[in-house]
Amino acid sequence: MSVIVTDTGFAPDTWDRGFTDLAELPANDTPCCVDVPSDADPAGLSNRLSDIEMIRIDFPSSADGRGFTIARRLRLMGFAGQLRAKGHVLADQYAMARRSGFDEVEIDDALAARQPEDQWLARADWKANDYQARLRG
């Protein structure tokens, strides 16, 4: 099972529409939901972004930050749909996930048990400690 983390805490995963792997995307049809691996180049999706409802980006390790870059690139390319991080994202990384463009994080039950909801909620005010905004402001 999976746990969905948002700014309001833990919730069950209610998404029931499935995902299509990026490598298996049909050439002339765009599915509603795409799974993107951490080593993918999102540029190939640029002409399809308006047809995709959700993109889920894999985090194979908490030390692998490439998913943050992919999320930011997708938002800069104009993706306005739902963006979900999936895998080994830690509570300490939640603010970075939100700042880079993710709407939510999908973790497994084991990680949710090791890092309970209160640890994620402690980082839910992700806009409050954005040093880059303070530097620009």
Summary of the structure (lengths in Angstrom):
residues: 137
radius of gyration: 14.9
end to end distance: 42.1
largest distance: 44.4
contacts: 369
relative contact order: 0.18
helix: 35%
strand: 23%
